[in-house]
Amino acid sequence: MAKFVVVEGNHLDPNDIKSLLPETKVIHGPFIKEEDADKLAKKLIQKNIDNYYHRAWVIRS
């Protein structure tokens, strides 16, 4: 069964997950349902809407 985690933080390039700044990395989860992880990711994005370099990613583990 797939598990999902949400990884959030600031990035040098907000379109590249590999540019995540390690000191800002926060991992949430694991979640069994992808939709639960998606909901949290959307909430985190909304919460940080004014920070262009912040992203939240859903990752299957």
PQR file of N, CA, C, O and H, with PARSE charges and radii, in Angstrom:
ATOM      1  N   MET A   1       0.841  -1.175   0.000 -0.4000 1.5000
ATOM      2  CA  MET A   1       0.000   0.000   0.000 -0.0000 2.0000
ATOM      3  C   MET A   1       0.890   1.244   0.000  0.5500 1.7000
ATOM      4  O   MET A   1       1.813   1.358   0.807 -0.5500 1.4000
ATOM      5  N   ALA A   2       0.606   2.157  -0.898 -0.4000 1.5000
ATOM      6  CA  ALA A   2       1.401   3.373  -1.021 -0.0000 2.0000
ATOM      7  C   ALA A   2       1.123   4.316   0.138  0.5500 1.7000
ATOM      8  O   ALA A   2      -0.007   4.428   0.614 -0.5500 1.4000
ATOM      9  H   ALA A   2      -0.143   2.064  -1.553  0.4000 1.0000
ATOM     10  N   LYS A   3       2.153   4.978   0.571 -0.4000 1.5000
ATOM     11  CA  LYS A   3       2.025   6.016   1.583 -0.0000 2.0000
ATOM     12  C   LYS A   3       2.486   7.322   0.952  0.5500 1.7000
ATOM     13  O   LYS A   3       3.302   7.334   0.030 -0.5500 1.4000
ATOM     14  H   LYS A   3       3.071   4.887   0.184  0.4000 1.0000
ATOM     15  N   PHE A   4       1.954   8.403   1.460 -0.4000 1.5000
ATOM     16  CA  PHE A   4       2.264   9.715   0.918 -0.0000 2.0000
ATOM     17  C   PHE A   4       2.747  10.627   2.034  0.5500 1.7000
ATOM     18  O   PHE A   4       2.253  10.557   3.160 -0.5500 1.4000
ATOM     19  H   PHE A   4       1.291   8.393   2.209  0.4000 1.0000
ATOM     20  N   VAL A   5       3.708  11.476   1.720 -0.4000 1.5000
ATOM     21  CA  VAL A   5       4.169  12.497   2.648 -0.0000 2.0000
ATOM     22  C   VAL A   5       4.083  13.847   1.952  0.5500 1.7000
ATOM     23  O   VAL A   5       4.111  13.931   0.724 -0.5500 1.4000
ATOM     24  H   VAL A   5       4.109  11.532   0.806  0.4000 1.0000
ATOM     25  N   VAL A   6       3.977  14.892   2.747 -0.4000 1.5000
ATOM     26  CA  VAL A   6       3.998  16.254   2.227 -0.0000 2.0000
ATOM     27  C   VAL A   6       5.303  16.884   2.699  0.5500 1.7000
ATOM     28  O   VAL A   6       5.605  16.905   3.892 -0.5500 1.4000
ATOM     29  H   VAL A   6       3.954  14.824   3.744  0.4000 1.0000
ATOM     30  N   VAL A   7       6.065  17.396   1.742 -0.4000 1.5000
ATOM     31  CA  VAL A   7       7.322  18.070   2.044 -0.0000 2.0000
ATOM     32  C   VAL A   7       7.136  19.539   1.701  0.5500 1.7000
ATOM     33  O   VAL A   7       6.737  19.878   0.587 -0.5500 1.4000
ATOM     34  H   VAL A   7       5.819  17.379   0.773  0.4000 1.0000
ATOM     35  N   GLU A   8       7.424  20.406   2.657 -0.4000 1.5000
ATOM     36  CA  GLU A   8       7.282  21.840   2.414 -0.0000 2.0000
ATOM     37  C   GLU A   8       8.556  22.558   2.782  0.5500 1.7000
ATOM     38  O   GLU A   8       9.376  22.055   3.550 -0.5500 1.4000
ATOM     39  H   GLU A   8       7.748  20.130   3.562  0.4000 1.0000
ATOM     40  N   GLY A   9       8.713  23.748   2.220 -0.4000 1.5000
ATOM     41  CA  GLY A   9       9.849  24.591   2.558 -0.0000 2.0000
ATOM     42  C   GLY A   9      10.103  25.612   1.470  0.5500 1.7000
ATOM     43  O   GLY A   9       9.371  25.695   0.485 -0.5500 1.4000
ATOM     44  H   GLY A   9       8.047  24.157   1.596  0.4000 1.0000
ATOM     45  N   ASN A  10      11.158  26.389   1.669 -0.4000 1.5000
ATOM     46  CA  ASN A  10      11.544  27.403   0.694 -0.0000 2.0000
ATOM     47  C   ASN A  10      12.534  26.810  -0.298  0.5500 1.7000
ATOM     48  O   ASN A  10      13.329  25.931   0.036 -0.5500 1.4000
ATOM     49  H   ASN A  10      11.753  26.322   2.470  0.4000 1.0000
ATOM     50  N   HIS A  11      12.466  27.314  -1.524 -0.4000 1.5000
ATOM     51  CA  HIS A  11      13.293  26.807  -2.612 -0.0000 2.0000
ATOM     52  C   HIS A  11      14.057  27.948  -3.279  0.5500 1.7000
ATOM     53  O   HIS A  11      13.597  29.090  -3.291 -0.5500 1.4000
ATOM     54  H   HIS A  11      11.821  28.028  -1.795  0.4000 1.0000
ATOM     55  N   LEU A  12      15.215  27.633  -3.829 -0.4000 1.5000
ATOM     56  CA  LEU A  12      15.914  28.608  -4.662 -0.0000 2.0000
ATOM     57  C   LEU A  12      15.162  28.784  -5.974  0.5500 1.7000
ATOM     58  O   LEU A  12      15.020  29.900  -6.473 -0.5500 1.4000
ATOM     59  H   LEU A  12      15.589  26.705  -3.819  0.4000 1.0000
ATOM     60  N   ASP A  13      14.682  27.674  -6.530 -0.4000 1.5000
ATOM     61  CA  ASP A  13      13.839  27.676  -7.729 -0.0000 2.0000
ATOM     62  C   ASP A  13      12.529  27.003  -7.335  0.5500 1.7000
ATOM     63  O   ASP A  13      12.502  25.786  -7.153 -0.5500 1.4000
ATOM     64  H   ASP A  13      14.797  26.767  -6.125  0.4000 1.0000
ATOM     65  N   PRO A  14      11.439  27.764  -7.198 -0.5600 1.5000
ATOM     66  CA  PRO A  14      10.194  27.187  -6.684  0.2800 2.0000
ATOM     67  C   PRO A  14       9.556  26.125  -7.578  0.5500 1.7000
ATOM     68  O   PRO A  14       8.596  25.471  -7.169 -0.5500 1.4000
ATOM     69  N   ASN A  15      10.074  25.947  -8.785 -0.4000 1.5000
ATOM     70  CA  ASN A  15       9.537  24.921  -9.675 -0.0000 2.0000
ATOM     71  C   ASN A  15      10.382  23.653  -9.678  0.5500 1.7000
ATOM     72  O   ASN A  15      10.120  22.732 -10.451 -0.5500 1.4000
ATOM     73  H   ASN A  15      10.854  26.477  -9.117  0.4000 1.0000
ATOM     74  N   ASP A  16      11.393  23.605  -8.816 -0.4000 1.5000
ATOM     75  CA  ASP A  16      12.306  22.462  -8.765 -0.0000 2.0000
ATOM     76  C   ASP A  16      12.410  21.954  -7.325  0.5500 1.7000
ATOM     77  O   ASP A  16      12.973  22.623  -6.458 -0.5500 1.4000
ATOM     78  H   ASP A  16      11.605  24.353  -8.187  0.4000 1.0000
ATOM     79  N   ILE A  17      11.867  20.783  -7.090 -0.4000 1.5000
ATOM     80  CA  ILE A  17      11.871  20.226  -5.724 -0.0000 2.0000
ATOM     81  C   ILE A  17      13.291  20.008  -5.208  0.5500 1.7000
ATOM     82  O   ILE A  17      13.518  20.042  -3.998 -0.5500 1.4000
ATOM     83  H   ILE A  17      11.409  20.240  -7.794  0.4000 1.0000
ATOM     84  N   LYS A  18      14.240  19.788  -6.101 -0.4000 1.5000
ATOM     85  CA  LYS A  18      15.619  19.538  -5.687 -0.0000 2.0000
ATOM     86  C   LYS A  18      16.300  20.785  -5.130  0.5500 1.7000
ATOM     87  O   LYS A  18      17.354  20.687  -4.502 -0.5500 1.4000
ATOM     88  H   LYS A  18      14.056  19.760  -7.083  0.4000 1.0000
ATOM     89  N   SER A  19      15.702  21.966  -5.357 -0.4000 1.5000
ATOM     90  CA  SER A  19      16.316  23.204  -4.868 -0.0000 2.0000
ATOM     91  C   SER A  19      15.804  23.594  -3.477  0.5500 1.7000
ATOM     92  O   SER A  19      16.023  24.717  -3.024 -0.5500 1.4000
ATOM     93  H   SER A  19      14.846  22.046  -5.867  0.4000 1.0000
ATOM     94  N   LEU A  20      15.124  22.666  -2.805 -0.4000 1.5000
ATOM     95  CA  LEU A  20      14.623  22.901  -1.450 -0.0000 2.0000
ATOM     96  C   LEU A  20      15.781  23.223  -0.508  0.5500 1.7000
ATOM     97  O   LEU A  20      16.788  22.517  -0.484 -0.5500 1.4000
ATOM     98  H   LEU A  20      14.946  21.753  -3.173  0.4000 1.0000
ATOM     99  N   LEU A  21      15.628  24.289   0.259 -0.4000 1.5000
ATOM    100  CA  LEU A  21      16.650  24.659   1.237 -0.0000 2.0000
ATOM    101  C   LEU A  21      16.502  23.756   2.466  0.5500 1.7000
ATOM    102  O   LEU A  21      15.461  23.782   3.122 -0.5500 1.4000
ATOM    103  H   LEU A  21      14.810  24.863   0.239  0.4000 1.0000
ATOM    104  N   PRO A  22      17.525  22.963   2.784 -0.5600 1.5000
ATOM    105  CA  PRO A  22      17.416  21.965   3.862  0.2800 2.0000
ATOM    106  C   PRO A  22      16.996  22.548   5.211  0.5500 1.7000
ATOM    107  O   PRO A  22      16.289  21.890   5.974 -0.5500 1.4000
ATOM    108  N   GLU A  23      17.421  23.765   5.508 -0.4000 1.5000
ATOM    109  CA  GLU A  23      17.089  24.348   6.814 -0.0000 2.0000
ATOM    110  C   GLU A  23      15.618  24.739   6.934  0.5500 1.7000
ATOM    111  O   GLU A  23      15.149  25.045   8.030 -0.5500 1.4000
ATOM    112  H   GLU A  23      17.996  24.300   4.888  0.4000 1.0000
ATOM    113  N   THR A  24      14.880  24.734   5.808 -0.4000 1.5000
ATOM    114  CA  THR A  24      13.450  25.073   5.840 -0.0000 2.0000
ATOM    115  C   THR A  24      12.559  23.854   5.621  0.5500 1.7000
ATOM    116  O   THR A  24      11.334  23.975   5.634 -0.5500 1.4000
ATOM    117  H   THR A  24      15.261  24.486   4.917  0.4000 1.0000
ATOM    118  N   LYS A  25      13.155  22.692   5.421 -0.4000 1.5000
ATOM    119  CA  LYS A  25      12.404  21.476   5.092 -0.0000 2.0000
ATOM    120  C   LYS A  25      11.588  20.964   6.277  0.5500 1.7000
ATOM    121  O   LYS A  25      12.107  20.784   7.379 -0.5500 1.4000
ATOM    122  H   LYS A  25      14.150  22.594   5.410  0.4000 1.0000
ATOM    123  N   VAL A  26      10.295  20.733   6.023 -0.4000 1.5000
ATOM    124  CA  VAL A  26       9.399  20.151   7.022 -0.0000 2.0000
ATOM    125  C   VAL A  26       8.637  19.016   6.341  0.5500 1.7000
ATOM    126  O   VAL A  26       8.083  19.203   5.258 -0.5500 1.4000
ATOM    127  H   VAL A  26       9.874  20.879   5.128  0.4000 1.0000
ATOM    128  N   ILE A  27       8.606  17.843   6.970 -0.4000 1.5000
ATOM    129  CA  ILE A  27       7.908  16.683   6.416 -0.0000 2.0000
ATOM    130  C   ILE A  27       6.673  16.407   7.263  0.5500 1.7000
ATOM    131  O   ILE A  27       6.755  16.334   8.489 -0.5500 1.4000
ATOM    132  H   ILE A  27       9.056  17.691   7.850  0.4000 1.0000
ATOM    133  N   HIS A  28       5.530  16.254   6.603 -0.4000 1.5000
ATOM    134  CA  HIS A  28       4.265  15.936   7.267 -0.0000 2.0000
ATOM    135  C   HIS A  28       3.806  14.563   6.783  0.5500 1.7000
ATOM    136  O   HIS A  28       3.902  14.256   5.595 -0.5500 1.4000
ATOM    137  H   HIS A  28       5.464  16.313   5.607  0.4000 1.0000
ATOM    138  N   GLY A  29       3.316  13.753   7.688 -0.4000 1.5000
ATOM    139  CA  GLY A  29       2.797  12.452   7.279 -0.0000 2.0000
ATOM    140  C   GLY A  29       3.495  11.347   8.035  0.5500 1.7000
ATOM    141  O   GLY A  29       4.208  11.598   9.006 -0.5500 1.4000
ATOM    142  H   GLY A  29       3.238  14.003   8.653  0.4000 1.0000
ATOM    143  N   PRO A  30       3.290  10.135   7.591 -0.5600 1.5000
ATOM    144  CA  PRO A  30       2.726   9.680   6.310  0.2800 2.0000
ATOM    145  C   PRO A  30       1.198   9.658   6.301  0.5500 1.7000
ATOM    146  O   PRO A  30       0.545   9.581   7.341 -0.5500 1.4000
ATOM    147  N   PHE A  31       0.663   9.729   5.100 -0.4000 1.5000
ATOM    148  CA  PHE A  31      -0.770   9.632   4.861 -0.0000 2.0000
ATOM    149  C   PHE A  31      -1.035   8.378   4.038  0.5500 1.7000
ATOM    150  O   PHE A  31      -0.253   8.043   3.149 -0.5500 1.4000
ATOM    151  H   PHE A  31       1.194   9.792   4.255  0.4000 1.0000
ATOM    152  N   ILE A  32      -2.116   7.694   4.324 -0.4000 1.5000
ATOM    153  CA  ILE A  32      -2.484   6.514   3.541 -0.0000 2.0000
ATOM    154  C   ILE A  32      -3.189   6.941   2.262  0.5500 1.7000
ATOM    155  O   ILE A  32      -2.960   6.363   1.199 -0.5500 1.4000
ATOM    156  H   ILE A  32      -2.752   7.967   5.046  0.4000 1.0000
ATOM    157  N   LYS A  33      -4.047   7.953   2.365 -0.4000 1.5000
ATOM    158  CA  LYS A  33      -4.791   8.430   1.198 -0.0000 2.0000
ATOM    159  C   LYS A  33      -4.090   9.633   0.576  0.5500 1.7000
ATOM    160  O   LYS A  33      -3.713  10.576   1.271 -0.5500 1.4000
ATOM    161  H   LYS A  33      -4.233   8.422   3.228  0.4000 1.0000
ATOM    162  N   GLU A  34      -3.923   9.583  -0.740 -0.4000 1.5000
ATOM    163  CA  GLU A  34      -3.292  10.692  -1.446 -0.0000 2.0000
ATOM    164  C   GLU A  34      -4.111  11.973  -1.302  0.5500 1.7000
ATOM    165  O   GLU A  34      -3.551  13.067  -1.222 -0.5500 1.4000
ATOM    166  H   GLU A  34      -4.229   8.816  -1.304  0.4000 1.0000
ATOM    167  N   GLU A  35      -5.433  11.836  -1.269 -0.4000 1.5000
ATOM    168  CA  GLU A  35      -6.268  13.036  -1.162 -0.0000 2.0000
ATOM    169  C   GLU A  35      -6.067  13.750   0.175  0.5500 1.7000
ATOM    170  O   GLU A  35      -6.189  14.974   0.233 -0.5500 1.4000
ATOM    171  H   GLU A  35      -5.887  10.948  -1.333  0.4000 1.0000
ATOM    172  N   ASP A  36      -5.763  13.024   1.245 -0.4000 1.5000
ATOM    173  CA  ASP A  36      -5.471  13.669   2.531 -0.0000 2.0000
ATOM    174  C   ASP A  36      -4.173  14.476   2.447  0.5500 1.7000
ATOM    175  O   ASP A  36      -4.084  15.587   2.971 -0.5500 1.4000
ATOM    176  H   ASP A  36      -5.664  12.030   1.198  0.4000 1.0000
ATOM    177  N   ALA A  37      -3.178  13.905   1.787 -0.4000 1.5000
ATOM    178  CA  ALA A  37      -1.914  14.617   1.595 -0.0000 2.0000
ATOM    179  C   ALA A  37      -2.124  15.843   0.711  0.5500 1.7000
ATOM    180  O   ALA A  37      -1.557  16.902   0.979 -0.5500 1.4000
ATOM    181  H   ALA A  37      -3.250  13.003   1.361  0.4000 1.0000
ATOM    182  N   ASP A  38      -2.932  15.709  -0.337 -0.4000 1.5000
ATOM    183  CA  ASP A  38      -3.237  16.838  -1.220 -0.0000 2.0000
ATOM    184  C   ASP A  38      -3.909  17.977  -0.462  0.5500 1.7000
ATOM    185  O   ASP A  38      -3.580  19.146  -0.663 -0.5500 1.4000
ATOM    186  H   ASP A  38      -3.393  14.848  -0.555  0.4000 1.0000
ATOM    187  N   LYS A  39      -4.843  17.634   0.402 -0.4000 1.5000
ATOM    188  CA  LYS A  39      -5.553  18.660   1.187 -0.0000 2.0000
ATOM    189  C   LYS A  39      -4.576  19.449   2.056  0.5500 1.7000
ATOM    190  O   LYS A  39      -4.640  20.677   2.118 -0.5500 1.4000
ATOM    191  H   LYS A  39      -5.111  16.684   0.566  0.4000 1.0000
ATOM    192  N   LEU A  40      -3.674  18.734   2.725 -0.4000 1.5000
ATOM    193  CA  LEU A  40      -2.704  19.416   3.572 -0.0000 2.0000
ATOM    194  C   LEU A  40      -1.774  20.290   2.731  0.5500 1.7000
ATOM    195  O   LEU A  40      -1.488  21.428   3.102 -0.5500 1.4000
ATOM    196  H   LEU A  40      -3.623  17.737   2.675  0.4000 1.0000
ATOM    197  N   ALA A  41      -1.306  19.764   1.608 -0.4000 1.5000
ATOM    198  CA  ALA A  41      -0.414  20.541   0.746 -0.0000 2.0000
ATOM    199  C   ALA A  41      -1.091  21.830   0.296  0.5500 1.7000
ATOM    200  O   ALA A  41      -0.466  22.891   0.292 -0.5500 1.4000
ATOM    201  H   ALA A  41      -1.539  18.839   1.307  0.4000 1.0000
ATOM    202  N   LYS A  42      -2.356  21.746  -0.080 -0.4000 1.5000
ATOM    203  CA  LYS A  42      -3.088  22.943  -0.508 -0.0000 2.0000
ATOM    204  C   LYS A  42      -3.221  23.941   0.632  0.5500 1.7000
ATOM    205  O   LYS A  42      -3.092  25.146   0.416 -0.5500 1.4000
ATOM    206  H   LYS A  42      -2.864  20.884  -0.077  0.4000 1.0000
ATOM    207  N   LYS A  43      -3.478  23.455   1.845 -0.4000 1.5000
ATOM    208  CA  LYS A  43      -3.579  24.347   3.008 -0.0000 2.0000
ATOM    209  C   LYS A  43      -2.252  25.056   3.267  0.5500 1.7000
ATOM    210  O   LYS A  43      -2.229  26.252   3.561 -0.5500 1.4000
ATOM    211  H   LYS A  43      -3.583  22.476   2.020  0.4000 1.0000
ATOM    212  N   LEU A  44      -1.148  24.315   3.157 -0.4000 1.5000
ATOM    213  CA  LEU A  44       0.162  24.912   3.395 -0.0000 2.0000
ATOM    214  C   LEU A  44       0.498  25.950   2.331  0.5500 1.7000
ATOM    215  O   LEU A  44       1.092  26.986   2.629 -0.5500 1.4000
ATOM    216  H   LEU A  44      -1.167  23.344   2.918  0.4000 1.0000
ATOM    217  N   ILE A  45       0.118  25.668   1.096 -0.4000 1.5000
ATOM    218  CA  ILE A  45       0.354  26.623   0.009 -0.0000 2.0000
ATOM    219  C   ILE A  45      -0.461  27.886   0.245  0.5500 1.7000
ATOM    220  O   ILE A  45       0.049  28.994   0.085 -0.5500 1.4000
ATOM    221  H   ILE A  45      -0.364  24.826   0.854  0.4000 1.0000
ATOM    222  N   GLN A  46      -1.731  27.724   0.628 -0.4000 1.5000
ATOM    223  CA  GLN A  46      -2.587  28.881   0.910 -0.0000 2.0000
ATOM    224  C   GLN A  46      -2.035  29.700   2.080  0.5500 1.7000
ATOM    225  O   GLN A  46      -2.043  30.931   2.042 -0.5500 1.4000
ATOM    226  H   GLN A  46      -2.146  26.823   0.759  0.4000 1.0000
ATOM    227  N   LYS A  47      -1.560  29.017   3.105 -0.4000 1.5000
ATOM    228  CA  LYS A  47      -1.032  29.689   4.294 -0.0000 2.0000
ATOM    229  C   LYS A  47       0.186  30.547   3.950  0.5500 1.7000
ATOM    230  O   LYS A  47       0.411  31.590   4.564 -0.5500 1.4000
ATOM    231  H   LYS A  47      -1.552  28.017   3.136  0.4000 1.0000
ATOM    232  N   ASN A  48       0.963  30.109   2.975 -0.4000 1.5000
ATOM    233  CA  ASN A  48       2.201  30.795   2.600 -0.0000 2.0000
ATOM    234  C   ASN A  48       2.099  31.451   1.229  0.5500 1.7000
ATOM    235  O   ASN A  48       3.097  31.560   0.516 -0.5500 1.4000
ATOM    236  H   ASN A  48       0.780  29.262   2.475  0.4000 1.0000
ATOM    237  N   ILE A  49       0.909  31.883   0.858 -0.4000 1.5000
ATOM    238  CA  ILE A  49       0.650  32.412  -0.483 -0.0000 2.0000
ATOM    239  C   ILE A  49       1.532  33.620  -0.823  0.5500 1.7000
ATOM    240  O   ILE A  49       1.845  33.840  -1.993 -0.5500 1.4000
ATOM    241  H   ILE A  49       0.098  31.795   1.437  0.4000 1.0000
ATOM    242  N   ASP A  50       1.930  34.394   0.171 -0.4000 1.5000
ATOM    243  CA  ASP A  50       2.736  35.590  -0.078 -0.0000 2.0000
ATOM    244  C   ASP A  50       4.223  35.296  -0.252  0.5500 1.7000
ATOM    245  O   ASP A  50       4.987  36.189  -0.620 -0.5500 1.4000
ATOM    246  H   ASP A  50       1.675  34.215   1.122  0.4000 1.0000
ATOM    247  N   ASN A  51       4.638  34.079   0.001 -0.4000 1.5000
ATOM    248  CA  ASN A  51       6.045  33.703  -0.138 -0.0000 2.0000
ATOM    249  C   ASN A  51       6.219  32.935  -1.448  0.5500 1.7000
ATOM    250  O   ASN A  51       5.900  31.749  -1.526 -0.5500 1.4000
ATOM    251  H   ASN A  51       4.018  33.354   0.300  0.4000 1.0000
ATOM    252  N   TYR A  52       6.728  33.623  -2.479 -0.4000 1.5000
ATOM    253  CA  TYR A  52       6.891  33.029  -3.808 -0.0000 2.0000
ATOM    254  C   TYR A  52       7.776  31.783  -3.779  0.5500 1.7000
ATOM    255  O   TYR A  52       7.569  30.867  -4.576 -0.5500 1.4000
ATOM    256  H   TYR A  52       6.987  34.587  -2.415  0.4000 1.0000
ATOM    257  N   TYR A  53       8.745  31.732  -2.889 -0.4000 1.5000
ATOM    258  CA  TYR A  53       9.715  30.637  -2.877 -0.0000 2.0000
ATOM    259  C   TYR A  53       9.285  29.439  -2.031  0.5500 1.7000
ATOM    260  O   TYR A  53      10.019  28.455  -1.941 -0.5500 1.4000
ATOM    261  H   TYR A  53       8.914  32.476  -2.242  0.4000 1.0000
ATOM    262  N   HIS A  54       8.107  29.509  -1.411 -0.4000 1.5000
ATOM    263  CA  HIS A  54       7.607  28.401  -0.597 -0.0000 2.0000
ATOM    264  C   HIS A  54       6.778  27.459  -1.464  0.5500 1.7000
ATOM    265  O   HIS A  54       5.961  27.899  -2.272 -0.5500 1.4000
ATOM    266  H   HIS A  54       7.511  30.309  -1.484  0.4000 1.0000
ATOM    267  N   ARG A  55       6.997  26.170  -1.288 -0.4000 1.5000
ATOM    268  CA  ARG A  55       6.202  25.161  -1.984 -0.0000 2.0000
ATOM    269  C   ARG A  55       5.928  24.010  -1.034  0.5500 1.7000
ATOM    270  O   ARG A  55       6.645  23.799  -0.056 -0.5500 1.4000
ATOM    271  H   ARG A  55       7.662  25.812  -0.632  0.4000 1.0000
ATOM    272  N   ALA A  56       4.866  23.265  -1.350 -0.4000 1.5000
ATOM    273  CA  ALA A  56       4.544  22.028  -0.638 -0.0000 2.0000
ATOM    274  C   ALA A  56       4.328  20.955  -1.697  0.5500 1.7000
ATOM    275  O   ALA A  56       3.566  21.154  -2.644 -0.5500 1.4000
ATOM    276  H   ALA A  56       4.283  23.437  -2.144  0.4000 1.0000
ATOM    277  N   TRP A  57       4.983  19.849  -1.541 -0.4000 1.5000
ATOM    278  CA  TRP A  57       4.949  18.768  -2.523 -0.0000 2.0000
ATOM    279  C   TRP A  57       4.383  17.507  -1.882  0.5500 1.7000
ATOM    280  O   TRP A  57       4.683  17.202  -0.728 -0.5500 1.4000
ATOM    281  H   TRP A  57       5.602  19.688  -0.773  0.4000 1.0000
ATOM    282  N   VAL A  58       3.565  16.777  -2.634 -0.4000 1.5000
ATOM    283  CA  VAL A  58       3.085  15.463  -2.206 -0.0000 2.0000
ATOM    284  C   VAL A  58       3.992  14.430  -2.865  0.5500 1.7000
ATOM    285  O   VAL A  58       4.169  14.427  -4.083 -0.5500 1.4000
ATOM    286  H   VAL A  58       3.322  17.025  -3.572  0.4000 1.0000
ATOM    287  N   ILE A  59       4.559  13.562  -2.048 -0.4000 1.5000
ATOM    288  CA  ILE A  59       5.500  12.556  -2.550 -0.0000 2.0000
ATOM    289  C   ILE A  59       5.019  11.174  -2.137  0.5500 1.7000
ATOM    290  O   ILE A  59       4.687  10.940  -0.975 -0.5500 1.4000
ATOM    291  H   ILE A  59       4.416  13.564  -1.059  0.4000 1.0000
ATOM    292  N   ARG A  60       4.984  10.269  -3.097 -0.4000 1.5000
ATOM    293  CA  ARG A  60       4.633   8.872  -2.815 -0.0000 2.0000
ATOM    294  C   ARG A  60       5.883   8.174  -2.297  0.5500 1.7000
ATOM    295  O   ARG A  60       6.955   8.261  -2.895 -0.5500 1.4000
ATOM    296  H   ARG A  60       5.254  10.459  -4.041  0.4000 1.0000
ATOM    297  N   SER A  61       5.725   7.485  -1.179 -0.4000 1.5000
ATOM    298  CA  SER A  61       6.893   6.786  -0.613 -0.0000 2.0000
ATOM    299  C   SER A  61       6.649   5.296  -0.561  0.5500 1.7000
ATOM    300  O   SER A  61       7.516   4.543  -0.116 -0.5500 1.4000
ATOM    301  H   SER A  61       4.854   7.414  -0.693  0.4000 1.0000
TER
END
